[in-house]
Amino acid sequence: MSPHAGRVLGCHGLTRGAPQNMYLDFLGLKEKPFTITADPAFVFLSKKHREALSHMIYGIRERKGFVEITGEVGTGKTTLCKMLLRQLEPTTKTALILHSNLSELQLLQTIVQDFGLNPMRPTRVNLFNQLNQFLLEQAAVGHNIVLVLDEAQNLSLRLLEQIRMLSNFETDKEKLIQVILVGQPQLRAKLAQPALEQLRQRIGVRYHITPLDLDEVATYIGHRLKIAGSNGSLDWTSESIDEVYRCSKGIPRLINLICDRTLLACYVFRVKRVDRELVKRSYQELEGRVLEG
């Protein structure tokens, strides 16, 4: 039986109050490996992430107009968007919109500003004209323009229709702006509505990001520990990896939360071997389902 099997159940108050940075020295780490912030140093691209990135780059380079990327909450979509922007050529000008709770006018203003322009008089017509002029000027010098809209499932039908009108910015040969719609699976359902048929028909590339498989979860954990400077003193059993996969269902954000809580439990109980029981109890505590033991 695990030495902490009967103790983790009753440690909710202890782990909650423990100074979380203190486990670094004990576990031989230089920084926390499982934060949920999008730190580019810790980026792990699974096969699915690499494929999604390839689909986005293909859609941009081939000027497909619209690209749709979907994935469950916590699968790394926002991180992927930021990585995309870092990989594009200098001749590709980009705008990344992370907030979808905007009015039609606010969205246009935000897009114009993110492309480095000073919005003209704040009317829909003026902003469209300013954007069109910018796109024509950029096309004249061989630049490609990309607009990435994260959390696109929250955009209203009216906003999505307004975005569809951006596809009217084109020459006889190519689209002047490429739009990447990134969101949760609800985005697909929203785009399937009859009112958005014209937009749906313009989407030239689609990809859905699925969670990590078991082998990828093991690689993911090892990758983040290595980047965090692990000295190898921490031992994750194969059964503990299985449990992380079972509890997280392969979703990176949940993996981070579970593993971070597990490392804290290691510090609390002064152990450097992670087994199934420790992961299971840490997950239960994370879920607020801790029993007294």
N, C-alpha and C positions, 0 to 999 in steps of 0.2 A: 504494500500500500504506500502511496505517496506520503512523505513526511508532512505535507501541508494539507492533506486531504480534508481533515476535519477542522482546519484552522482558517482556510481562506474564506469559508462560508461566513465566518464571524468577523471578517476583517474589514468590512465596508467602511467603517469610520476611520480605521487606521490608514488604509490606502488613500482614502479621500484626503486625509490631512497630511500625508507624508510629502516632504519637499521633493518634487519629481526630478529635479536636476541632480539630486544626490545619487541616483542609481548609476550615473555615468562612470564615476571612478570605480565603484564596486564591480561593475560588469565590463570594465575595460573599454569604454566608449569615449570618444572625443566630443560627440554631439548626439542629440536625440535622433534615432533613426526612423521613428515612425510618427513624425508630425503630420498633420493633415493639410498643411499649407503647401502650395505648389512651388516648392523649392526646385529649381532646374537642376541642381547638383544631384538630386535623388531620383530624377526621372528614370523610370523603367518602362521600356517599350516592349510590350508583349507582341506576339504575332498579330493579334487583332489590331493593336495600336499602330503597328507598322503598316498594316494594310489600309487602315483608315487614313493615315497620313499620306500614303501613296495615292489613294483615291482623291484626296483634296488637292494634292500637287498636280495630279493629272488633269483634274477639272479646271484648275487655274491656268496651266500651261496651254491646254487645248482650247481655252476660252469657251467653256461649256455653258457659261451664263449662271446656272444655279447648281449647287451641290448640297445634298442633304446628308448629314451625319447624325445618327441617333445612338443612344446608349442609356442604360439604367443610371439612376442616381449613384454617384460615387465611382463611376468607371473611368474617370480621368479625362473627360471631354474638354474641360477648361484648360487643363495642363496641355492637352494635345493642341488646342488652338494656339496657345502661346509658343509651343514648339514649332508649329507651322510657320508662324511669323518670323522666327529666327532662321528658318531654312530657306526662305525665298530669296531670289536674286535682288540685288540693289535696284534693278529696274522695275521691280514690282512694288507699288505703293499700297499700303494697307491701312485699314481702320478696323479696330476690334471693339465691338459694342457688347459690354458685359451685362448691362441692365436693360431688361425688356419692359419694365413698367414705365413707359413713356407715352406721351400723347403723340399724335401724328406729326405735329409741328416740332415737338421736342426731339423726336427721333431724327427728323431731317436736319435740325440744327446740330445735333450731336454728331451725325455722320459728316457733315460739312466741316465741323471743328476738328474731328479726328483725322481728317485728311490734311489738316494744317491750314485751313482757310478761315478767314474772318467772315462769319455769316452776314449777308446783306440784310436789308429790311426783312424782319421775320414774318414773311408770308410764304405760303406753300409754293406759289408760282416763282417768286424770286429765288428761293432756295433751290428749286429744281433747275432753274436756268443757270444759277451759279455752279451747281454740280455738273451740269451738262457741259458748260464751258471748260471747267477744269478737266473733265474726261477727254474732251477733244484736244486740249493742249497736251495732255499726257500721251495720248495716242500718237500725236504728231511727232513726238520724240522717241517713240517706241516703248513706252512704259505700259505695263499692265496694272490694272487697279483692282484691288480685292477688298471686299467688305465681309467681315466675319461677324455674325450675329449669334451670340451664345444665349442659352436659355430661351431659344426661339419658340418653345412650346407655349410660352406665356404671352406671346404676341397675339393681339386681337385679330379678328378676320379683316378688319379695316386696315390695320397696320401691315398685315401680310399682303393685302391687295396693293397697298402703297409701295411695298417693297417689290412686288411683281412689276410695277410700272418702271422700275429702274432698268428692266430688260429692254425698254424702249430706247435706251441710250446705246446706239450701235451705228456702225458704218455699214456699207454694202457687204463687207467681208467678215466682220467680227463684232462680238460684243465688247463694249467699252468698259464694262464693269462685271466682275465675277462675284457672286454672292454665295457665301457659305452659311447655310442654316444648320445650327448645331443645337440639339435639344434632347429631351427625354422621349421615350416611345410615344407619348401623347402627341408629339409633333406629327408623326405619321398619320395618326387618326384625324388630326385637325386638317392636314393637307388633303385628306381623302374626301372632305366635305365638298358637295357640288359647287358651293360658292367660290371655291379656290381651284376649280378645275384648270383655269388658264395658267395659274402658277404651277400647279402640279405637272402640267404638260411641258413646262420649261425646265424642269429639273433633269439635268443630263447625267448626273452621277449620284448614286445612293450607296450608303454603307451603314451597317448597324454593328456597334461595338458590343461584343459579348464579354462576360466576366472571365477572369483567369481560370485555367484548369489547374488541377492539383500540382502537376509538375511546375507550372509557372508560379504558383504560390510559393513553392519551396525556393525557386530561383529569385523571386521577388524579395523574400525575407533575407536571403543571403546577400543580395545586391545592396539592400539598404543598410544592413549591418556593416558591410565592407566599406561603403561610402562614409558611414559614421565613425570609421576608424577602429572597428572591433579588433581586439588583440587575440581573438579566437578562444577566449576562456569560457564563453557562453555556449552551452551545448543544447541544441534543439533536437529532440528525438523525432524520428519519422512519425511517430504517433501524434506528437504535438502539432506537427505540420498538418497532418490529416484533420486534426480537430480545428485548427485555424481555418482550413478550407471549408469544413462542414459548417462552422459558425458564420463565416463571412460570405459563403456562397461564391467566393472568388472575386468579390468587389473590393478594389484596392482601398477605398476609404475605410471600409469596415476592417480590413486586414490591419491597417494602421492603428485604428482605435483598439482593437483586440490585442495586438502585439505590444503597444505602448503600455496598456494596463497590465499585461503579463510581465513585462520587464519591471514595472513598479512592484508587482507582487514578488518577483525574484529578490529585489532589494529588501523588501519588508521581511521576508522569511530567510534572507541570507543564503539563498541557493543560486547556483549557476547552471543548473540543469533544468531545462523546460520540458515537462512531460505533459501528457494529455490532460491529466487532472488539473494541473495549474492553469492551462489555457481554458479549460471548461469552466472552472470556478471564476476565473477572471472575467470571462464573457458573461457569466451569470450576474456578476457584480455590475458590470457595465450596463447590462439590461435592467438593473434594478430588481433582479429576481433572487437576491442572495438570501439563503436560509441560515438560520443560526445552527452552528455545529459545535 
